Amino acid sequence: MTEVDAAAPTGVEPRAADVVMRPEILGAARSTRYSFSRTMLRRAAADGWTARRVRLDLDDQGRGEAEYRVDAGGHQLTFLAFTTTLDESEHTDRVVAERWEISGCLVDGVVDRPLMTALRTQVPLQERGRLDPRVLVLTRGNRSVRFFDELVDALASGSQPDPDRVADAGYIMRSTAFYANGKFGMRAFEGIADDHPLRAPYRAQFVCAWLFRELSYDVVEHCARRRGGSAAVRFGPQWRCYFGLGNATGLGLVPFAFKHPLVLDAWAGIRERALADVRATCGTPWLLARLRWWIARAERHFATGADDDRTPFRNQRETAAVARRVAVALDEVEASERPFDALYRWAAGHDPETVELVVSLLIELDDADDRVIDGHLDVDEHATTDPPMTVAEAIAALGDRYRWLDELDLGAGDADGFCWVVSDNNEEPRRVMRSALLDELPDAARREVRIDVALQMWRLRRALRDADPDGTFAQFVLRNPEHRMAASRLARAVRPYCEPRDNACAGRFLPLQLQRFQLAMYGMDNFTPKSTDWLRVTLFQGAPRIDDLRPGLPDEWVFPARPERERVGAR
């Protein structure tokens, strides 16, 4: 059992890493008010940003160019998109492809003619192109094969879409990548000035994604006007913010999580500090009413969603039932001195999906300064070194920081059954059986992506048991260089949430669980697994459009209500 079984504390501490970093908890995470999509929009509104479409040069099929401009407190940003059409057979959810229907980029500043000429050539090439340092983000994607034409036909005929046919997916276009941080000649994050509006980590990517989503609406409405002429209409009030941007995410997220332990700690730490603050709060009538509003909004959103099989996750209809149980539980604990802590403790007696839905809803009540949150995200990942210590002290440090290794059965035959490599054909991470890789590639060890953290630390601990306890740890590593990576990891593993409690090389390892935590931190939802290794999600569903951006913009746009069917004769 977890720490929540103890008697109610006089002060509420953040949840222990042994709870938070368990695979089943990571794999039930949901977005919160501190997810990157929401902090980006709140900061943009609070700082007085404005956004507008500069031009939309498209033909009848939506092929051409689009340009959007953001004034971020006097700092100009430009989103450019180059659009075409593909045969349905050329569509793919994978990162690697030859062509896309939309290729775009976010540029720091106003795009002059020479830069525009270069970007027209280089941006559609994506990984094969070379970009100017003024480019901050490179993206691409495709139209929804199922819904794009149906939306165009509905608007062209003067009608609004049929929610039974198009509402479940929640997007019009689907992106497959947001490259940044110096790739392909773009500016690296460290090259962004401290006073730049995009200095917060991941802010540039989410500005780009928000404008990509705006493009999807504009292309549909443009094509509808060309197809339907004067009969065509725009998206009505129920629909104009309903659709988000789709995304398909695969195994690439897994190596990122293992390779950036301090980033992972920052992400989880933001959520856990906010949760602890809310749990420690007394239940004022206003806060209780606020939480009930959020529960009801979530229940309505999920109740009208899909009831398809989303194993190992709950589908939307099943999640709606959880929200209804949460509402009943809140009624039962509202008289408690700390009803939000009591509600969390109730949830902790149920399954992880219930726990993390309650966590997400409770965090909506927190009111931390977004600038403070941004500061927590700016992590110094340079390796630190433990002070000189003996082997005995190193064993003690391992026992303190990696006691969870004993739960993984790392001595089992299949504990090292899989390894991670980067595919020669498409440069994507792949998880393959180690025996098959060794049979095919004599230099397999050199090609491995070393995210076998649990195994490395377990092997280091075993080796240290045979070493002189009074000898120095540094001398041990010099004599046993195969443990150098583990020694470096031990020195860096000083933060509570830096390690997922899992073995990425075990046969039972489920990539979806770690992927979901990261996607929730981005602000994505509608988790739809397509295998054990990849899933589809939706970003910015319900979010304000560029015309809505203003100081005081409401933040309560998540969990949008499913549009109702248009009444006969309504226009």
N, C-alpha and C positions, 0 to 999 in steps of 0.2 A: 504494500500500500504506500501511499505518498504522504508528504508532510501535512496534507489537508486533513488527515485523520486525527491530528492533535486537537486539543481543546482550542477554542477561539483565542487568538493571541491578543495581547494588549496593543501591539503594533504589528502591522502586516509587512512582511518582507517579500521581496520578489521570489517567485517560485524557484526551487532548486533546479540546477542543470540536469540532475538525474531525472527530473520530470519533463522539463521543457525540451530537452534534446533527444528524447526517446523517439524512434522512428514513427511510431503510431501517433504521437502528438504532432510532430512535424508534418505528418501526412494528413492531418485534419485542420491545418491552419487556414484561416480566412483573412481577407483584407481588413484593415483597420483604418482609423482616421490618420494614422501615421504612415500608411502606405505611400509610396513615392508619387503615384498619380494624384493623390489628394493633397499632399503637402505642396506639390507643384502648383496646383490650381489655387489653393488658399494663399500662397505667397504671391502669385501673380495678381490676384485680386487685391490683396492688401497693399501691394506696392504700386497699384495704379497702372498695371500693364494694359495696353490695348492691342487688339489684333484685327486684321482686315484681309480680305482677299484683294490682291492687286490686279490679277488678270486670270482669265480662264479661256484659253485658246484651244478649243476642242472641236472635233468634227461630229457628225451625227452619231458615231459609235463611241464617243467619249475618248478619242485618241488625240493626243496633243500635249499641251503644257499647262501647268497651273503654278501660280506664285502667290504666296501669302507673306504678310509682313507683320511682325510683332514689334511694338515699341515697348521695351522693357525698362521703364524708368529713364527714357532718353537713349537707351542702347538698342540699336536696330538688329533684328534677327530676321532671316529670310528662309522660308521653306519652299523648295522647288520640287515639283513632281513632273515626271515625264511618263505619259500614259500611252498604252497601246492595247491591243486585244490579242488573246491567244486562243487556240483551239482547246476545248475542254481536256483533251488528252495530254496537253502540255502542262496542265496545272499540277502542282505538287505542294505538299505541306513541308517538305524538307528544306533545310537551309540551303542545300546545294542544288542548283538548277542552271540551265543555260539562259533562260529568258523569264521575265516577269511582266505582268501587265502594268505594274506601277513601280517605278524606280525614283527614289527621292533623296533629298539631303537637306540638312539644316545648316545654314551658313551664318557665320558671325558677321553682321553688317549687311549693307545693301549690295546686291550683285551687279557689278558693272558689265559692260558688253564683252570685254575679253574673258572675264571669268565665266560669263554665261555661255560663251562659245565653247570653252573647255568643258564645262559641266554637261552640256548637251551630249558630248562624246563620251565622257568618262563615267558619269553616274550610271547609265544603263549597263555598263560593263561590270559594275559591282566589284567583286574581288579581283577581276582582271584589270581594273582601272587604276589610275594614279590621281590623287586628289590634292587640291591646294590646302595649305594649313588653315585657311579661313573656314574650311568645312569642318563642322564639329560632329555630325552624325550622318551616316549613310544607311538608307533603308530600302526595302523593296517588299512587294507582295502581290496578291492577286484579288480579283473580284470573287465574291461567293458564287460558285457554280450554281448552287440551288436557288439563290434568292435575288441576285442582282437584276436579271431580266424581269422577274416577276414584280419587283418593286417599280421598275421603269414602266412596265405595262399598266400597273395600277394607276400611277400618277398620270401617265399619258392619257388614260381614259377618263380622267377627272375624279377618280376615286382614291380613297386611302387604302393602304395594304390590308389584306385579310390576316388578322393576327393568328388564326389557326394554321396558316401556311408559312408565315415568315418570322414569327416572334420568338421561336424557341432558340435559335442560334444567337440572336442578339447582336449581329454585326452585318455589315455590307461588304467590307473588304477585310482581308486577312493578311497580316504582315508575317514575314518569316525571319527578320533580323533587324537589329538596330546596332550597327557597328559604330564604335567611337574610340576615344582614348588613344589616338595616334595611329590607328590602322590605316594602311593604304595611303599614307601621306597626310592624313588629317591631323589636326592639332591634338596633342595629348592633354589629358585633364590637368596635369601639373603646369601646363603652359597657359591656363586660364587665370587671369589676374584675380587677386583676392577680392576686389570690389566688383567683379563681374556678376551680373544677375544669374549666370549659370554656373557659378563656382560650387554650389552644393552638388555632391556626388549624384549622378544619374539624372540631374535636372534637365540637361540638354536632351537626353534620350526621350524623356517624357513630354517635353515641349514638342519634339518631333512627332511622337506618337499621337499627341492630341491634334496636331495639324493634319496628320495623315487621316485621322478619323473625320475631320472636317471635310477634307477632300472627297471622302466617300459619299457624303451627302450631296456635295455640289455636282459630282459626276452623274449621279442618279437623276437629280432634278434637271440637269442640262439635257441628258439623253431623253427624258420624258418630254421636255419642251420641244425638242427636235422631232420626236415621234408623234406627239399629240397636238402640237400647235396650240391654238387658243383654248382648246379643251383641257389642256394639261393643268395640273395643280401642283403645289409644293407639298412637302410633308406637313400635316396638320399638327396642332398642339400636342397631341398624345404621342406623336411619332418623332418630332423634330429633335428630341434628345434621347430617344429610347435606344437607338443602335450605338454600340461601341465599335471598337476595332478588334477584329479577331486576331488570334495569334496561335501558332503551333510551336510547341517547345519539346525538344528531345533530350538526348543524353548529355549535351554540352553543359547543362547546368550542374551536373553532378561533380565533375572535376573542379569547377569554379568553387563550389562550397567547400571542398576538401583543401583546396589550395589557398584559400583566403580565410583562415580561422578567425582573425581579428575582425574582419568584416562581418562574418557570421555572428560573432559575439555582439557587435554593435547593433545589428538588425534585431536579434532576439532581445537584447538588453533594452532597447527602446520600448518594445511591447511589454516586457515584464515590469519595468519601472512604472509604466502607465497603469498596468493592471493592479499593481500593489497600491498605488495611490488611490485608485477608485475603491478598492476593497476596504481601505482604511477609512473611507468617507462615511459620515453619518447620512442616513437616508432622508434628505429633505423632501417635502412634497413635490417640489419642482423637479428634482433629480429623478424621483420615482416615476413621475409622469413622463419625463423625458425618456427613460428607459422603456416604459411601456409603448411609447410612440415608435421607438426603434424596433422593438420586438414585433409589433403589429405590421410595420412596414416590411420587415424581413419575411414574415409569415405570408403576407399577400404576394410578395415577389416570387417566393418559392412555390406557393400553392398553384400558381398559374404557369409554372415552368414544365419542363419535360419529366416524364416518368420512365425514361429509358434506363437500361442497365449501365451503371457507371462504376462497377466494381474496380477497385476496392473502396471507392467512395460512395457516399449516399447520392442518389439523384435529387433533383430539386423538390419533387413532391414529398419524398421522405424527409428532406430537411425542413419542409414546412411543418410536418408533424412534430419534429423536434422543437421548432419555435413555439408551437402551441403548448407543449409541455413546459417550456421555459416560462411562458406567461403564467401558467398555473402555479409553478414553483415560486415565482415572484410574489404572487398573492399570499402564499403561505409564509413567506419570510419577511414581508414588508414591515412587520412590527418589531423586528429585531433591532438591536442597537446599531448594528452594521449590516443592513440587509444585503448590500452588494457582496460583502464577504460571505454572508450566509448563502446567497445564490450561487456563488462560485463553489462553495463546499458541497452544495447539493449536486451541482453538475459533476464534480469530481468523483462522485459515486456512480457515474454513468460512463458511457463509452466516449472515446476521444472526440468524435464529431460533436457530441453534445457539449463537452468541455470547451472546445475551441469556438463553437458558435457563441457560447456565453462569454468567453474571453473577448471576442470581437465586439459584441454588443456592449459589454461593460466599458471597454476602452473608448467608446463613443462619448462617454461622460467625462473623460479627462480633458484638461484645458491647458496643456503645456505650451510654451512659446515655441512656434515652429522654428525660430532661429536657433533655439537651443537644440532642437531635434536635428537640424541641419549640421550643427557642430558635432554632435555625436557620430554622425555618419562619416565625417572626414577623418578617416583612420590612418595612422602612421603604421604601415605594414613592414617597415624595416626591421629585420631580425634583431632581437635583443639577446643578450647572453647572460645566463645565470652567473652569479659570482662564483669564484673558484669553490668547488665542493668535492667532497670525497665520494667514493662509490656508494657508501652507506647513505649519504645524503641524497644521491641521485635515486637510489631505490626508494627512499622515503618520499621524494618528489613524485615519482611514478605512482606510488601507492596513493598519494593524495589527489593527483590530477587525473589518473587513469584507473581508478579502482573499478570502473565499469567494464573493463576488459574481461573480468571473470564471468560476466553474464553472456558472453558471445561464443563460448565453446571454440576458441581459436585453435585448439589442438585437434579438432575434428578433421577428417579426411577431405571434406569439401570446403574448408575454411579458406583455402587458397585456390579454389577450383577455377576462378575467373580472373582475368586481368583486363586492364584498360589500355587501349592503343588509339592512335589517330590513323584513320583510314588513308591509304595512299590515294585512293580514287577520288575521295570527296572531302578530305581533310576534316571529317567529323569524328568526334570521339565514338569509340565502339567498345562494348564489353564482350569479350570472347572467352571461350574455354581455354584455359592455359595450356592444356595438353595439345589441343589443335594448333595453337599458335606455335608451340615449340616444334611440332612436326613440320610445319610449313616454313618457318623462318628461323634459321640458325642464330640470327642476331636479335632474337625476340626480346631479350632482357634490355637491350639498348633502346628499343622502340617503345617500351612500356611507359605509360603515364602513371607515375607513382602516386596513387591516391590510396594505397593499401596501408593507411595510417594505423588502424587497429593492429594489423599483423606486425608492422614495424615496431610498435611500442611493446607488444607482447614478446617479440623476439629479443628486444633490448632488455626487458626485465628478466627474461630467462638467462641471458648471457651475464648480466650483472651479478646474479646469484653465485656464479662460480669465480667471481673476481675478488681481489683483496678488498675488503670493506674500507680499509684505511687508505688505500691508494686513491689518487686523484681521478676524477671522472675524465678530465682532459687526456690523461695518459691512457686510460682505457680506450677512448675513442681513437687515439693515434694508433694503438695496437690493433684495433678492430674497426677499420674504416667502413666496413659494411653497415655499421650502426651510426654513421655520421648524420644521415637524414633524420633518424629518430632522435638523436641527441639535440639537433637543432629544433626539432618539433617540441621536445620537452622544455626547451628554454622559452619557446614562444607561447606555450599553452598555460598562460597565467591568468587568463580571463575565464569566467565561469561557463559561457555559452559558446566556446570556440570549437567544440568537437561534437559532431553527431554521434550518438551512441550506437554505431553500426559499423559493419565490416563490408565495404564496397566490393570485396572479392568473393564473398560467400554466395553460394547458389541461391539462397533464400533472399538475398538483398533485392529490395524493390525500389528502383530509381524513382518511381512516381512520388514516393513519400518525401524525399528531399526536394524534388522539383516543386511540389506543391507549396512547401514553405517559402521558397524563393519567389514563386509567382504571386503568392499572397502578399509578400512584402512589396512587390511591384504595384499591387492594387488590382490584380486580376482575379476573376471569378468564373463561374460556370465551368468548373473543371470536368472535362470530358475525356477520360483515358481512351486511347485508340489501341494500346497494347500495354505491356508492363513497362515500356521504355519512353513513351511519348504521349502527349495529350494536347487537346485544344482548349483554349481559354478565351475569355473576352475581357477587354480593357476599356475603361472609360464609358461603360454602359450607363446611360442616364446622366452623364456629365454635361455641364454647360457647354454651349457652342461659343464660337468666337464673338458673336454679337452680344452674348450675355456677360462677358467679362467686365467687371466693375468692382470698385470697393464695396464691401459688405455683401458680396456674392454668397448666397447660402451654401453650406457644405453638405447638406442632407440630400445629395443626389444619388447615392448608391442605393441598391435594391429598388430599381425603378418599377413602377406598376406596369403590368402588361397592358397594352392598349386594348380598348374594347372595340368590338366590331362596329363599323360605321353604320349608322341608321339609314334606312332606305330614304332617298331623297335628300340626305344631308350633303352639303358641299362645303 
